[in-house]
Amino acid sequence: MQGNYFASPAAQLQPEHACDDLFVRLFRNFRLETADFYDQRRVRLQPYVSALANAVLALSAGADRASAVRALLALDCTERCYLVAGDGSQIGASAETERSVAARDRRLTPIQPVTGTNWQTKPFFRRAIEAPGKVQITRPYLSATGPKFCVTLSYALSLNGSYHVLCVDLDFAALAGDDLAFGLTKLPL
């Protein structure tokens, strides 16, 4: 005996435009949820984008790296800042925050980025170099320097006649808070 999975077949077809209102509501809700997602992301990232812009201005004006990124490192979700040359090689060690687990865990020392670590294949570097003067924001990804997801903001700037990329890694879970979907509708459990 064969059953019907959802319901018995209808005796006749629905009118041609029977679902028009449903699709209008679905698309409107999708647009609203998407706009809300981007608004939430913009609001949460705004202090980091502003601090990154200030760090870029300070570096461009000749400030040393440590003082240029001090405000970035003071923000709650920041893990580390680092400067990358136009060829993708890191300049100096990463500036880590005190709260960064990776900065204190000696087991991670062999994989910590150092001078010369090459980032040329990473999307945050490539996109910044392709669009100088614009902040680039990655999707969350598992950090190679610690056991957590991060988001990287990057910005290509001209220093001494060549492009460099200033990067800041943010703790994604701390940034997203309780809303790990980061603005996406949660499924009922």
C-alpha positions in Angstrom: 0.0 0.0 0.0 1.4 3.3 -1.0 0.7 6.4 1.2 0.8 10.1 0.7 3.8 11.7 2.3 2.4 15.2 2.9 -1.3 15.0 2.0 -3.7 13.5 -0.5 -3.5 14.9 -4.0 -5.9 17.8 -4.7 -8.9 17.0 -6.8 -8.1 20.0 -9.0 -5.2 22.5 -9.5 -5.0 25.7 -7.5 -5.7 28.9 -9.4 -2.6 30.3 -11.2 -1.9 33.1 -8.7 -3.0 31.4 -5.5 0.5 31.7 -3.9 1.4 35.3 -5.1 0.7 36.8 -1.6 2.7 34.1 0.1 5.7 34.7 -2.1 5.4 38.5 -1.7 5.5 38.0 2.1 8.4 35.6 2.0 10.5 37.9 -0.2 9.7 40.9 1.9 10.6 39.1 5.1 13.9 37.9 3.5 14.8 41.5 2.5 13.9 42.7 6.0 16.0 40.0 7.7 18.9 40.6 5.4 18.8 44.3 6.0 18.6 43.7 9.8 21.6 41.3 9.5 23.7 43.9 7.8 22.6 46.7 10.2 23.5 44.5 13.2 26.9 43.6 11.7 27.6 47.3 10.8 26.7 48.4 14.4 28.8 45.7 16.0 31.8 46.3 13.7 31.7 50.1 13.7 34.0 50.7 16.7 36.6 48.4 15.1 36.3 49.9 11.7 36.7 53.4 13.3 39.7 52.3 15.3 41.3 50.7 12.2 40.8 53.9 10.3 42.5 55.9 13.1 45.4 53.4 13.2 45.8 53.7 9.4 45.9 57.5 9.7 48.4 57.3 12.6 50.7 55.0 10.6 50.4 57.2 7.5 51.4 60.2 9.6 54.6 58.3 10.8 53.5 56.9 14.1 55.1 53.7 15.3 53.0 50.6 15.0 52.6 50.0 18.7 51.0 53.4 19.4 49.0 53.4 16.1 47.2 50.1 17.1 46.8 50.8 20.8 43.1 51.8 20.6 42.4 48.8 18.4 44.0 46.4 20.9 41.9 48.0 23.7 38.6 47.0 22.2 36.8 44.0 23.7 36.8 41.6 20.8 40.3 42.4 19.4 42.7 39.5 19.5 45.7 40.8 17.5 46.9 43.4 15.0 49.7 42.9 12.4 51.1 44.7 9.4 51.8 42.9 6.1 54.0 44.2 3.3 52.7 44.4 -0.3 54.3 41.0 -1.1 52.3 39.3 1.6 55.0 38.9 4.2 54.3 40.0 7.7 56.4 42.8 9.1 57.3 42.1 12.7 55.4 40.1 15.3 51.7 40.4 15.8 50.6 42.8 18.6 48.5 40.5 20.8 46.0 41.6 23.5 46.5 40.5 27.0 43.2 38.6 27.0 44.3 36.5 23.9 44.6 32.9 24.9 47.0 32.4 22.0 49.3 35.1 23.3 49.8 33.1 26.5 49.7 29.5 25.4 53.2 28.3 24.9 52.0 25.2 23.0 50.9 27.5 20.1 54.4 29.2 19.9 55.5 27.1 16.8 52.5 28.3 14.8 52.5 32.0 15.9 52.9 34.4 12.9 56.2 36.1 13.0 58.2 38.4 10.7 58.1 36.9 7.2 54.9 34.8 7.7 53.3 35.0 4.2 49.7 36.0 3.9 49.5 36.5 0.1 47.1 33.7 -0.4 44.6 34.8 2.3 41.4 36.5 1.1 41.8 39.3 3.7 45.1 40.3 2.2 44.2 39.8 -1.5 41.0 41.8 -1.3 42.7 44.7 0.6 45.5 44.9 -2.0 42.8 44.9 -4.8 40.8 47.7 -3.1 43.2 50.0 -1.3 41.6 52.5 1.0 38.6 50.3 1.8 38.1 48.1 4.8 37.8 44.4 4.0 35.9 42.1 6.3 36.2 38.3 6.2 33.6 35.7 7.0 34.3 33.9 10.3 37.0 31.3 10.0 39.0 29.1 12.4 42.1 30.9 13.4 45.4 29.3 12.9 46.8 31.0 16.0 44.2 29.7 18.5 41.2 27.5 19.1 38.5 30.0 18.1 36.7 31.5 15.2 37.8 35.0 14.2 36.9 37.7 11.7 39.7 39.8 10.1 39.4 43.4 9.1 42.1 44.5 6.7 43.0 47.8 5.0 45.6 48.5 2.3 47.5 51.8 2.8 50.5 53.4 1.2 53.6 53.6 3.4 57.0 54.7 2.1 55.7 54.5 -1.5 54.4 50.9 -1.4 51.2 49.2 -0.3 51.0 47.6 3.2 48.0 45.9 4.8 47.0 46.6 8.4 45.1 43.6 9.8 43.1 43.1 13.0 41.7 39.8 14.1 38.5 39.8 16.1 37.1 37.1 18.3 34.0 36.1 16.4 32.1 34.5 19.3 32.7 37.6 21.5 31.7 39.9 18.7 28.5 38.0 17.8 27.5 37.5 21.5 24.6 35.2 22.1 23.6 35.5 18.5 26.2 33.2 16.9 24.2 33.4 13.7 25.1 37.1 13.8 21.7 38.4 12.7 20.3 35.3 10.9 17.0 33.9 12.1 17.5 31.0 14.5 15.7 27.7 13.9 13.3 26.6 16.7 14.7 23.6 18.6 
